[in-house]
Amino acid sequence: MRVVDFRSDTVTQPTPAMRAAMAAAPLGDDVFGDDPSVNALQLALAERLGFGATLFMPTGTQSNLCALLAHCQRGDEYIVGQFAHTYRWEGGGAAVLGSIQPQPLNHQPDGSLSLAEVEAHIKPDDVHFARTRLLTLENTIGGKVLPLSYLADASALALKHGLARHLDGARLFNAAVAAGGDPYVAAREITQHFDSVSVCFSKGLGAPVGSVLCGSAAFIHQAKRWRKMLGGGMRQAGLLAAAAHYALDHQVARLADDHVLAKRLAAGLQGLAGVTVEAPQTNIVFIDVAGPKAAGVLDHLKSRGVLATGLYKLRFVTHLDVDAAAVDQTIAAMREYFAG
């Protein structure tokens, strides 16, 4: 029985061509700044997204944390969504390691934060309050794409109040591909509204490891110090950077295939009793299961060779190691379970 893994797009394996790029990568010591493969990746992403500098990191969590630490001081505050990765899924690092207070807000149905609510939660300059310094957004958020008009309005609001703007762009290129046209142009249209952006290469782009933090030269200079303190300085990191660079050059446009497969999966699950399928915008399908059937669905899927997650909703994520046959296998397993 074939096992298909929809738990996350982080489970992807490097393609043979990516492995070849890694094997051929020229190497140096990145702590000294002389790994040519790391430098080439950083320069390429800076040019494509329109930033003055970039910094290669082992993980997206570290990239986001370095951004927050570079933007904020002890006693400062960042405004963030309740389900944003920088708040909910990164171990509370900003608060624990940076003494930075999060101000979480509820998401709107489209994944955005109400800008009226954002403005209402910006603290006045008063000794009783933490100093609001940063607005943090995520795109995509739960697989949903934040509209460019919303990003422009959110950016304008932040600038009006003197706030810095950070984007967790772990799936930035999913949002860019969903916009249609040249994905690099679309990505730059998104990132222009932010002072810093974290881009992950180990999700849909299919690299084994790595994220890149983008910002101004002065900002990245600060972030590099934080990366060192957090244990993120790597030596011959070009082996990993070469994989990310290959993904940047060859595996961005193919994200559209993942979006098509997510829609195929969602369509195939329509009409099941007690099942509500959220129409996917990119590569993530969320499903609500009502009643007693909810308890056993993950075990049934596993028995049929399908891996998924169900932290708060049933979630399926399509990626480069999932094909149409895997989607159809999942639809069949779900229909079998809910027919019983």
C-alpha positions as CSV (number, residue, x, y, z in Angstrom):
1,M,0.0,0.0,0.0
2,R,1.3,3.4,-1.0
3,V,1.7,5.9,1.9
4,V,0.9,9.5,1.0
5,D,1.7,12.3,3.4
6,F,-0.6,15.3,3.6
7,R,0.5,16.4,7.1
8,S,2.5,19.4,5.7
9,D,4.5,20.7,2.8
10,T,7.5,20.4,5.0
11,V,7.7,16.6,4.4
12,T,9.0,17.0,0.8
13,Q,12.2,15.3,-0.3
14,P,14.9,17.0,-2.3
15,T,14.5,16.1,-6.0
16,P,17.5,14.5,-7.8
17,A,18.3,17.8,-9.5
18,M,18.3,19.6,-6.2
19,R,20.6,16.9,-4.7
20,A,23.0,17.4,-7.6
21,A,23.0,21.2,-7.0
22,M,23.8,20.6,-3.4
23,A,26.6,18.2,-4.2
24,A,28.2,20.7,-6.6
25,A,27.9,23.7,-4.4
26,P,31.1,25.7,-3.8
27,L,31.6,26.1,0.0
28,G,33.1,28.5,2.5
29,D,32.6,29.5,6.1
30,D,29.3,31.5,6.3
31,V,30.1,32.8,9.8
32,F,33.0,34.6,8.2
33,G,30.7,35.6,5.3
34,D,32.6,33.8,2.7
35,D,30.4,30.9,1.6
36,P,29.8,31.7,-2.1
37,S,26.6,29.6,-2.3
38,V,25.1,31.3,0.7
39,N,26.1,34.7,-0.7
40,A,24.6,33.9,-4.1
41,L,21.3,32.8,-2.6
42,Q,21.1,35.9,-0.4
43,L,21.9,38.2,-3.3
44,A,19.4,36.5,-5.6
45,L,16.5,36.8,-3.2
46,A,17.4,40.4,-2.3
47,E,17.3,41.3,-6.0
48,R,14.0,39.5,-6.7
49,L,12.1,40.9,-3.7
50,G,13.6,44.4,-3.7
51,F,15.5,44.4,-0.4
52,G,18.8,45.9,0.6
53,A,20.1,42.7,2.3
54,T,19.1,39.2,3.3
55,L,20.3,36.6,5.8
56,F,20.1,32.8,5.5
57,M,18.8,31.1,8.6
58,P,18.3,27.4,9.5
59,T,14.6,27.7,10.2
60,G,11.6,30.0,9.8
61,T,11.1,30.1,13.5
62,Q,14.6,31.5,13.9
63,S,14.1,33.9,11.0
64,N,10.9,35.3,12.5
65,L,12.4,35.6,16.0
66,C,15.5,37.4,14.7
67,A,13.2,39.8,12.9
68,L,11.1,40.5,16.1
69,L,14.3,40.9,18.2
70,A,15.8,43.3,15.6
71,H,12.6,45.4,15.5
72,C,11.7,45.5,19.2
73,Q,13.4,46.0,22.5
74,R,12.5,44.6,26.0
75,G,9.1,46.0,27.0
76,D,8.0,46.6,23.4
77,E,4.9,44.9,21.8
78,Y,4.0,43.4,18.5
79,I,0.5,43.2,17.1
80,V,-0.2,39.8,15.6
81,G,-3.0,37.4,14.7
82,Q,-4.2,34.7,17.1
83,F,-3.3,31.9,14.6
84,A,-0.2,33.5,13.2
85,H,2.9,31.4,13.3
86,T,4.9,34.1,15.1
87,Y,2.4,34.0,18.0
88,R,0.9,30.5,18.2
89,W,3.4,28.1,16.8
90,E,6.9,29.3,17.7
91,G,7.1,28.4,21.4
92,G,6.5,32.0,22.6
93,G,10.1,32.8,21.7
94,A,9.6,36.6,21.4
95,A,8.2,36.8,24.9
96,V,10.6,34.2,26.5
97,L,13.8,35.3,24.8
98,G,13.1,38.9,23.9
99,S,10.7,40.1,26.6
100,I,8.5,41.3,23.7
101,Q,4.9,41.3,24.5
102,P,2.5,39.9,21.9
103,Q,-0.9,41.6,21.4
104,P,-2.9,38.9,19.6
105,L,-6.0,39.7,17.7
106,N,-8.7,37.5,16.2
107,H,-8.6,36.9,12.5
108,Q,-11.4,37.9,10.1
109,P,-12.9,35.1,8.0
110,D,-10.4,35.9,5.1
111,G,-7.4,35.6,7.5
112,S,-6.8,39.3,7.8
113,L,-6.8,41.4,11.0
114,S,-9.4,44.1,11.3
115,L,-7.5,47.3,10.8
116,A,-9.9,49.1,13.1
117,E,-9.1,46.6,15.8
118,V,-5.4,46.9,15.0
119,E,-5.6,50.7,15.5
120,A,-7.6,50.3,18.7
121,H,-4.9,48.1,20.2
122,I,-2.0,50.5,19.5
123,K,-1.0,51.6,22.9
124,P,-0.6,55.3,23.8
125,D,2.8,56.6,24.9
126,D,2.2,56.0,28.6
127,V,4.3,54.3,31.3
128,H,1.4,52.0,32.1
129,F,1.7,50.2,28.7
130,A,4.1,48.3,26.6
131,R,5.3,50.3,23.7
132,T,3.6,49.1,20.5
133,R,6.4,48.9,17.9
134,L,5.5,46.3,15.2
135,L,2.7,45.0,13.1
136,T,3.3,41.4,12.1
137,L,1.2,39.7,9.3
138,E,1.4,36.4,7.6
139,N,0.8,35.6,3.9
140,T,-0.5,33.0,3.2
141,I,-2.3,32.6,6.5
142,G,-4.0,29.2,6.9
143,G,-3.6,28.9,3.1
144,K,-5.5,32.1,2.5
145,V,-4.0,35.0,0.5
146,L,-4.2,38.5,1.9
147,P,-5.3,40.9,-0.8
148,L,-2.8,43.5,-2.0
149,S,-5.3,46.3,-1.2
150,Y,-5.4,45.0,2.4
151,L,-1.6,44.9,2.6
152,A,-1.4,48.5,1.3
153,D,-4.0,49.7,3.9
154,A,-2.3,47.8,6.7
155,S,1.1,49.2,5.8
156,A,-0.3,52.8,5.6
157,L,-1.9,52.3,9.1
158,A,1.4,51.0,10.5
159,L,3.4,53.9,9.1
160,K,0.8,56.4,10.3
161,H,1.5,55.2,13.9
162,G,5.2,54.8,13.5
163,L,5.1,51.0,13.6
164,A,7.6,48.7,11.8
165,R,6.0,46.0,9.5
166,H,7.1,42.4,9.4
167,L,5.7,39.7,7.1
168,D,6.0,36.0,7.9
169,G,6.2,34.9,4.3
170,A,6.7,31.2,5.0
171,R,4.5,30.5,2.0
172,L,5.0,33.9,0.2
173,F,5.4,32.2,-3.1
174,N,2.1,30.3,-2.8
175,A,0.5,33.7,-2.4
176,A,2.4,35.1,-5.4
177,V,1.6,32.1,-7.6
178,A,-2.1,32.4,-6.7
179,A,-2.1,35.9,-8.0
180,G,-1.2,34.7,-11.5
181,G,1.4,36.1,-13.9
182,D,5.1,36.3,-13.1
183,P,5.4,35.0,-9.5
184,Y,8.5,37.0,-8.8
185,V,6.7,40.2,-9.8
186,A,3.7,39.2,-7.7
187,A,6.0,38.4,-4.7
188,R,7.6,41.8,-4.9
189,E,4.2,43.5,-5.0
190,I,3.5,41.8,-1.7
191,T,6.9,42.5,0.0
192,Q,7.0,46.2,-0.9
193,H,4.6,46.8,1.9
194,F,7.0,45.5,4.6
195,D,10.2,46.5,6.3
196,S,11.2,42.8,6.8
197,V,10.0,39.5,5.3
198,S,10.9,35.9,6.2
199,V,10.8,33.5,3.3
200,C,10.8,29.7,4.0
201,F,12.3,27.3,1.5
202,S,11.5,24.0,3.3
203,K,7.8,24.1,2.7
204,G,6.2,24.1,-0.7
205,L,9.5,25.1,-2.4
206,G,10.9,21.7,-1.4
207,A,14.3,22.4,0.1
208,P,15.3,20.3,3.0
209,V,16.3,23.2,5.3
210,G,16.3,27.0,5.4
211,S,14.6,30.4,5.5
212,V,15.9,33.8,4.5
213,L,15.2,37.0,6.3
214,C,15.0,40.1,4.1
215,G,15.3,43.8,5.1
216,S,17.5,46.9,4.9
217,A,21.3,46.5,5.3
218,A,21.1,48.1,8.8
219,F,18.3,45.8,9.8
220,I,20.1,42.7,8.6
221,H,23.2,43.8,10.4
222,Q,21.2,43.7,13.7
223,A,19.5,40.4,12.7
224,K,22.9,38.8,12.1
225,R,24.0,39.5,15.7
226,W,20.7,37.9,16.9
227,R,21.2,34.9,14.7
228,K,24.6,34.3,16.3
229,M,23.2,34.6,19.8
230,L,20.5,32.1,18.9
231,G,22.9,29.6,17.6
232,G,22.1,30.1,13.9
233,G,25.6,30.7,12.6
234,M,26.5,27.9,10.3
235,R,29.8,27.0,8.6
236,Q,29.7,25.3,5.2
237,A,26.0,26.2,4.9
238,G,26.3,26.4,1.1
239,L,25.1,22.8,0.9
240,L,21.8,23.9,2.2
241,A,21.7,27.3,0.5
242,A,22.3,25.6,-2.9
243,A,19.1,23.6,-2.3
244,A,17.2,26.8,-1.5
245,H,18.7,28.5,-4.6
246,Y,17.7,25.6,-6.8
247,A,14.1,25.9,-5.4
248,L,14.0,29.6,-6.0
249,D,15.1,29.1,-9.7
250,H,13.1,26.0,-10.5
251,Q,10.3,25.2,-8.1
252,V,8.3,28.4,-7.7
253,A,6.0,28.2,-10.7
254,R,5.2,24.5,-10.0
255,L,3.4,25.6,-6.8
256,A,0.4,26.1,-9.1
257,D,0.2,22.3,-9.5
258,D,-0.2,22.0,-5.7
259,H,-3.1,24.5,-5.8
260,V,-4.8,22.5,-8.5
261,L,-4.5,19.3,-6.5
262,A,-5.9,21.0,-3.4
263,K,-8.9,22.1,-5.4
264,R,-9.3,18.5,-6.7
265,L,-9.2,17.1,-3.2
266,A,-11.7,19.7,-1.9
267,A,-14.1,18.9,-4.8
268,G,-13.8,15.2,-4.2
269,L,-14.8,15.6,-0.5
270,Q,-17.9,17.6,-1.2
271,G,-21.2,16.1,-0.1
272,L,-20.0,13.8,2.7
273,A,-22.5,13.7,5.6
274,G,-21.2,15.8,8.5
275,V,-18.2,17.1,6.6
276,T,-17.7,20.8,5.8
277,V,-14.9,21.5,3.3
278,E,-13.4,25.0,3.1
279,A,-12.6,26.0,-0.5
280,P,-8.8,26.2,-0.8
281,Q,-7.1,29.2,-2.2
282,T,-3.6,27.7,-2.3
283,N,-2.3,24.3,-1.1
284,I,-4.1,23.8,2.2
285,V,-7.5,22.2,2.6
286,F,-9.3,22.5,6.0
287,I,-12.2,20.2,6.8
288,D,-14.6,20.3,9.8
289,V,-16.0,16.9,10.8
290,A,-19.1,16.9,13.0
291,G,-20.4,14.2,15.3
292,P,-18.9,10.9,16.5
293,K,-17.1,10.2,13.2
294,A,-14.6,12.9,14.0
295,A,-12.8,10.8,16.6
296,G,-11.7,8.0,14.3
297,V,-11.0,9.7,11.0
298,L,-7.3,10.1,11.3
299,D,-6.8,6.5,12.3
300,H,-8.9,5.3,9.4
301,L,-7.0,7.4,6.9
302,K,-3.7,6.1,8.3
303,S,-4.9,2.5,7.9
304,R,-5.5,3.4,4.2
305,G,-2.1,4.9,3.8
306,V,-3.0,8.5,4.1
307,L,-1.4,10.8,6.7
308,A,-3.0,14.1,7.7
309,T,-3.3,16.3,10.8
310,G,-6.2,17.4,13.0
311,L,-5.0,19.9,15.6
312,Y,-8.2,22.0,15.4
313,K,-9.5,21.0,12.0
314,L,-8.7,18.2,9.7
315,R,-5.9,19.5,7.4
316,F,-4.5,18.3,4.2
317,V,-1.5,20.1,2.5
318,T,-0.5,19.4,-1.1
319,H,3.1,19.6,-2.2
320,L,5.6,18.3,-4.8
321,D,5.6,14.7,-3.4
322,V,1.8,14.5,-3.8
323,D,0.2,13.7,-7.1
324,A,-3.4,13.2,-8.5
325,A,-3.3,9.5,-7.6
326,A,-2.5,10.4,-4.0
327,V,-5.4,12.8,-3.9
328,D,-7.8,10.2,-5.4
329,Q,-6.5,7.6,-2.8
330,T,-7.4,10.1,-0.1
331,I,-10.9,10.9,-1.5
332,A,-11.6,7.1,-1.7
333,A,-10.5,6.6,1.9
334,M,-12.6,9.5,3.2
335,R,-15.7,8.3,1.2
336,E,-15.3,4.8,2.6
337,Y,-15.1,6.0,6.2
338,F,-18.1,8.3,5.9
339,A,-20.2,5.7,4.1
340,G,-19.9,3.3,7.0
